[in-house]
Amino acid sequence: MIRKKTSAAMLLCLLSTAIAMSHERRAAVEGRATATPAGWWKGNTHTHTWWSDGDSPPESVAAWYRDRGYHFLVLSDHNRMQEGQLWYAVDDAAKRQALELYRRQFGPDWVEVRERDGVTEVKLKSLDEFRTLFEEKDRFIFIRGMEITDRQEQHPVHLNGVNLERSLVPQRGATVAEVLQRNIEAVAEQGRRTGRPMFSHVNHPNFFYAITAEDLVALDHEAGDGFFEVYNGHSGVRNHGDAQHPGTERLWDIVLAQRLAGRGTTVLYGVATDDAHQYTQWGLQKVNPGRGWVMVRAPRLTPDTITAAMKRGDFYNSTGVVLRQLSIRERTLELEVQPEKGVTYSIEFVGTRRGVDLAGATVTAPPADAPGRLSQRYDERIGETFERVAGTRARYVARGDEIYVRARVVSSRLHPNPFAEGDREMAWTQPLVIAP
């Protein structure tokens, strides 16, 4: 009787694995990107594994990205790197499905398991143990990092440290802005101490609407490089905002205008990530890989050169659109899309002009049901569309009254596994800052 139950459970597990792999293969085919132009490297700086709250071991996660043409990956688990010793409890059907796939991918001699109090546990491999299975010159590398997972009262405050040498502890603070600032400084201090390029990016500001435009405007980025996620593929982070909260693109424009003209400080770069947690279940409300990524222009594929290029702003973001050429210099922003058959493109130049009212108005009587914290209300001319071009090539020459201008490319093709229903494949450049 016990054997029959075990056999049925195993058949169910194998069937679930087969279904998940079918969904994964379909997602991989539908979500394919065209070949990367020379000099550009595709990567993701935000994803999760069994070392925190991902649903798969790190080797399975890394294999997903490597096998789909990514060049670099940051495994950004919550408040820890993939180091030391950790036994992971495989205590539900989804984890057993992931374990079965893990064994099939890497072999039973690689996967270490034990039984403890009636629960199967897997000994997780460290990054130093498994990186040699994946890394290859000019093909694929890991960049060390973590998601610094902090909070201020009930508000989640998360940042990713990129190219770290060692893990950091959350720094805490009396306000959300102070929590952000102290964690940013902790990453910068490690960079100074080690002599390596590092940066932090503020994650999913609309997650529980914890982070406002004013929080991002107030940040002091010592090295002049500030980053936040303008796109995050997690289904629960509210990229598009709501009636009381700006979407992340609108947030970006408010912060750029305020920082560059209002306060005279530094630019804020936008980053696209997928923040993937789920590799065994696929669909609209799942937290899947492959939704958003960065394309970095660098002379070679190493952790330091990729990080240094991002700190210079030499990258763009994509959810499926590939750029053949991109030039941001002096007063000109020029780009060319790498076209795909049957797909049309709209290239939009978005920015804010000098003279626009930058003063925000505090929302004095917010709706009773408004969740989280509220940004101030700002002039709608912040983040206006200056020009719109249909086609694959466009050039914007500043006339001199702009604070900044950035480009957004919207494809006619729907994203195959979107953050939200109806999302199209897109790309976003970094802003061209116009000197007065």
N, C-alpha and C positions, 0 to 999 in steps of 0.2 A: 504493500500500500504506500509506504514511504517512497519507494522507487518510482511508482507511477506519478506521484505528485511532483517529485524532483524532475522527472522527464518532461512533464507538461510545462513546468516552469521554465525549463531550459528551452523547449520549443518556442514558448512565448517570447523569451528573451531574444532568441535567434530571429524570430519573425519581426520583432520590434527593431532589431539592428538592421535587418534587410530593408525595412520600410524607411528607416532614418537614412540609410546610405543611398536609397533611391532618391529621396528628397534632396540629399546633399549633392548627388550627381546632377540633378536637374537644376538646382540653384547655381552650381558651378558653371554649367553650360549657359544658362540664361543670363548669368551675371558676368560673363566674360568681358574683359577689356581688350582693346586692340594692343598690338605690340608697343612696348614703351620706346619712345624715341631715344637715340643715343644721348648719354649724359644725364638722363633722368632716372631716378630710382624710386620705386613704388614701396610704400611702407605704411605701417599702422603703429601708432604709439599708445594704444589703449585697448587691452584685452585681458581676459581673466582665465584662470585654470583652476585645477584642484588645489593649488596652493592657497586659494581663498574661496571665492564663491562661483567659479566657473564649473561647468558640468563635465569637464573632460581633463585628463592628465596633460601636462605641458607638451609632451612629445606629440600627442594627437593634434593639439592646437597648432603647434609649429608646423606640422606636416600639412595642415589645411592651407596655411598661407604660402609656404614654399611651393607646394604643388600647383598653386594658382597664380604664379608669376610675381609674387611679392619678393622684394629684395631685402627688406629689413623688417624687424618686428621687435616691439617692446612688450614683454610679458609683464603687465602692470598690476600685479595682485595687491590686494588691500593691505597696506601697512607691513609688507614683508617682501623680500626678494625670494627667489627660488634657491635657498641655501640652507644648510643645516640638515637636520633630520626631522621628518614628519611622516607619520603613518595616517593614512586617509581611510575613514570608515566607508565601506561600500554597503550602505544600509537601506537602499530603496531600488526600485526597478530601473529608474533612469541611470543610476550609478552603475548598476550591474550591466546595463546595456553598454555604457561607456567602457567598462572594464573588458567586456567581451571584444569590443572593437580594438581596444588597446593591445590585447593579446594577439589578435589577428594581424595587427599592423607590425608589431615589434617582436613577437615571439614569446613563448612562455619562459624562455631562459632569461629574458630581459626584465620581465614583470615579476617583482618580488611581492608575495602575499603571505599573510598569516591569518590565523583564526584567533580571535580574542573575545571571550565572553559571548560566543555564538555569532560574532560579526566578522565578516571578511574585511581585512585591512590591507591596503596597498602602501608599500614604502615609496614615497615620491622621490624621483631623481632630482638632483640639483641641476641648475643650469650648467655648471662646470662639467657634470657627468654627461649630459645629453647633447651639448652644443656641437660636439664633434660629429654627431650623426647628421647634422644639417648644414653647418657652415661650409661655404665654398667660395673661393675668391671670385669676385665680380658676379656672384650668383645670389648668395643669401648670407645674412649675418643677423645676430641678435644685438640689440642695444639694451644694456641693463637699465632697469627702472622699476618704479613702483607707483601705486596710487596712494598718496598720503591722504588718509581718510580721517577727517577731523569733523568737528561740529562746534556750533555756538548755540547753546541752549538746545532747542529742538531743530535747528537748521543744519542740514548736512553741508559740509564744506570740503570739497574734494579737489586735489591737484595731483597731476602726474609729474614726477621727477624723471627727467630723461637723461640718459648717459651717466647715471649715478655710479659711484664706486661702492658705496655701502648704504644700507637702509637708514631711513630717518624716522624719528618718532613725531607724531602730530604735536604741533607747537602750542595749540590752544590760543585763547585771546578773549577779550571782553566784548568785542563786536565781530561781526562777520568780516568786515574790512581788515580788522586787526589779525584775525585768524589767517586770512589770505596772505597778508603782508609778512607775518612771521614765518609762515611756511615757505614763501618765496625766498625770503632771506636765508633760510636754512639751506635751501638748495644752492643759492649763490655762494654761501660761505663754504660749502663742500667743494664747489668748483674752484674757488680761490685757493683753498688748502691743497687740493690735488693738482692744480694747474691744468685741468681738463675742461673743455667746453661742456657746459650743462645748462639746462633751462627747465622751467616748470610751466605747465599750462593749466589754467583754471578749467575744471571739468564741468560740463553740463549745468550752466548757471540757472536754468529753469527747472532743475530737479527739485521738486517741492517748492519751487520759486524761492529758493534760499538766498540767491545772490542778485543784487540789483545793479542797474547801470552805474549808480553812484559809487557802489563798492569798487567796481572796476576802474572808474575814472580816478579814484583816490590812490590807486596803487603806485608805489614807487619802485620802478624796475631799475636796479642799480646799473646794469650793463646796457640799458637802453632797449632791452628786448623783453616785451611782454607778450603773452600768448593766452588765448582762451579757445574753447571749442565752439566754433560757429556752427558745426554740425556734429551731432553724436547719434549713432544708429540705435541706441537703446530705446526700446519702445515706450519707456516711461518717463523720458526726460523733457518732454514738452518743447521741442525745438520751435514749434510754430506759435507758442504762446496762447493767449486767450484774450477775451474782451478787456481784462484788467492788466495783462502783462504783455510786454512786447516779445515778439519772436526773437530768436538769437541773431538773425541778420539785422533786424531793426536795432537791437541792443548794440551790435557792433558799430553801426553808424553813429548812434548817440555817443558812444564811448570815444570813437575816433574824433568826432567833431569837438567834443569837450576836452579831450586830452591835448589835441594838436593846436586848437585855437583858443579854447576857453582857459586852459591852464598852462599851455606852452610846454607840455611834457612830451613823452615819447609815444611812438606808434604802438598799437596793439595788433598783433598778428592773429589771424583766424586759423584754426586747425580743424580738420575733419577726421573723425575716428569712427570705429564701429562699436567700441565698448562691448565687445561680444562676451557673452556668458554661456550661450547655448550652442552646442555643436551636434547634438543628437536629436533635436526637435527643430522643425523649420516652419516659418510662416510669419504672418503679419504681426502678431502679438508676441512673437518670440524674439529673443535678444541674440541675433545671429551675426556671424562674421560677414565681411565683404560689402557692407553698406556704404562705408565712406573711408577714404584714405588720403594720404598726402603723396605728392609727387615732388621729389627734391632734386634740385640740380647741383651736382657736386662732381669734382674731378675723379673721385674714386669712392668705392664702397667700403668705408670703415666707420665705426661708431663716432669717432671724433670729426671726420669730414662731413658726415651727414648732419651731426648736431651743429657744427659750425655754420653750415649752409643754412639751416633753419634759423639760427640766430641772426643771420644776415637778411632773412626774409626771402631767400631764394628757393621758394617752393610755392606750389598751388595745391588746392584741394579738389577732390573729385568724388562723385558718386557714380561715375561711369563714363564721363566725357574725358577724352585724352587730348591734350594740346600738342600740336606738332611744333609750334614755336611760341615763345613768350619773351617779350622785351619790356622791361619797366626801367626807364632811365630819363633823367632830366625832366622834361615836361611831356613825355610821350609814353603811352601804354598801348602796346601793339601785340596782337595774338592771332594765331591760326589754329583752328580745330583740325584734328585728324579725323576726317569724315568716315562714316560708315554708311553702307549702301541702304538707301531707303529712309534715312534719318535726316531731319532738318534741324537747324540750330538758330537760336536767337541769342545774339551777343549784346549784353546791356552794360553800359557804363554808368555806375552809381557813385554818387558823392554828395558833398555839401559845399555850398558856396560861402565865401566870406560875406559878412553882413547879415546872415540869417540869425535870428534870435536864438541864442544858445541857453538862455535861462530856463530852467525847468520849473514847473508848477507842481507843488506838493499836492497829492490827492488827499484832501482834508476829510472827505466823507466816503471812504471806500465801501463798496458793497459788503454787506454782512457775510456773504458767502465767498468773498474773495480769499483764495488760499494763499499762504506764504506771505512774502514781503512784496511791496509794490515799489517800482521805480517811479520817478516823477514823470509828468507829462511834458513832452517836448514838441517844438515846432515840426510840422509834417514835412517841411522843406529839408530837414535833416535826413539825408539818405534818399535824395530824389534821383530819378533816372534821367541823366543828361542826354544820352543817345541810345538808340536801339537799332541794331543792324541785323538783318536776316542774311544768313550765310555762314561761311566758315572762316572768314577773315575780317578783321576790323582794326581800326587804328583811332586812338583818341589823342588829340593834341590839346593840351591845356591852354585856355585863353588867359589864365592868370588870376582869376578871381576865385578859384577853387581852393578849398582847404586840402582836399584829397580826392582821388577818384580810384575806384576799383572796378574790376570787370566780373560779370556773372554770365555764364553760358548755360542756357536752358535747352535741353534736347527735346525732340518730339517723342522720344521713346520713354515709356514708363519704366521706372526702376523695377527689376524683376523680383526683388524681395525688399520692399521699401520700409522706411521708418514709419510712414503713414500712408494710407491708401491714397492713390492718385499722384504721389511724388514722382517727378521725372528725373532722369539722369541729368546731372549738373556738374559744373566746375566753378570755382571761385579763385580769383587771383588775390594776391596781397595788395594793399593800397599803395598807389603812387602818391607820395606826399608832395604838395606843391609849395615851394618856398614863396613867401609874400614878396 
